[in-house]
Amino acid sequence: DASGGGSKLGRGGMETKLRAARLLAVCGEMTIVAHARRHRLPDLLAGEPKGTLFLPRGKRMGSRKRWIGFASPPRGAVVVDDGAVKAIVTLGRSLLPAGVTAVDGSFSIGDVVRIADGQGREVGRGVCRYSHDDLTRIMGQSSPAVTKILGIKAQEVIHRDDLVLM
C-alpha cells in the first residue's frame, strides 16, 4: 500500500519514510511517522497516540557500526556459503576465508564490502582485512593454507567488531 512515488508536493512518498524508519530501527532508534500539519511535535513528545511508532529492533548501534553499515559505500562484495552465514548471523562470529565462495568488485584493505549469501541477498557489510586480489587467492582456504599462500599469519576476512548485519 505504501509503494509509489510521492506527490507534486513531495518526492519520496510513504515508501521512503518506511525505509528510513526501518534503517533507524536497525540502528536501535525509535521513529515516529506523523502528518506534519495535523500532529504537533509537543503532542507527540507528550505521548499522544498520533502517527505511527516504529520501535528499535535491538540495542543502539554505535557510530562506527552506523558508518560501516549505512554511511560508507561498499567497494565490492564477498559471497559466502551457508556455514559462514550461520557463523556471522546466528553465532556472532567473524568471517573467515574458508567461508568465502566468490569475490566481486575492486577493493583494498580497510574498504567496506557487502556480504552476500549464495542467492545474492545482502547479509551484512564490513571492513575487509584483505584486498580483492589477496582474497581471491585465499577464498575457501583454511587458516594454515592462507598462511602458506600469502606468507603472513592468517586473519579474519571481516572481524565481528567491524561487521554490521542487515
Phi, psi and omega in degrees: 000332186272355183287160181129163188256059171070205183217188179289345178263339182223169185250327190266330183070188184292327181302317179294321178296318179293322177297319178294319179296321179296317179298315179294325178296319177297326179282355179089022181248148175275146180223142172238127173255119184217160177286124187294330182271333184264333186242106182283144181304315178301325178294317179296316180294334177281355177093010178295139184283075179234143182080193180238129181264129175248120182270152179295151180275342183195200180286162184296134181275134179290166185296323179297315180294323176298319179298313181298313187282328192227341185255339182256119181294133179295140180266350181185191181219149176237122178265134184237158179277174183298325178296321178291321177300314179298317182298316184276326183275307186276319186264350179069032183265172175279161177270124180257158180303328183299332182273355183273129180251339180202156180228136182226149178090184180234112182219162181245173174301133179092354178278153175278134178231153173282148172246121183239149175276182183298340179265003178088002179284135179287122179266324182186187175220151180198167178274119185276137181265003177231155173282166177305313183297314180293319181294325176299323180288330188250357183301139180081359185264152175284166181301315177298323179292322178299317179300318178292317184293313185266343181076013176228161179298133180294146175221175179296149172291312175223119179286146183301333177287343180249027187234133177239124177277144179260000000 
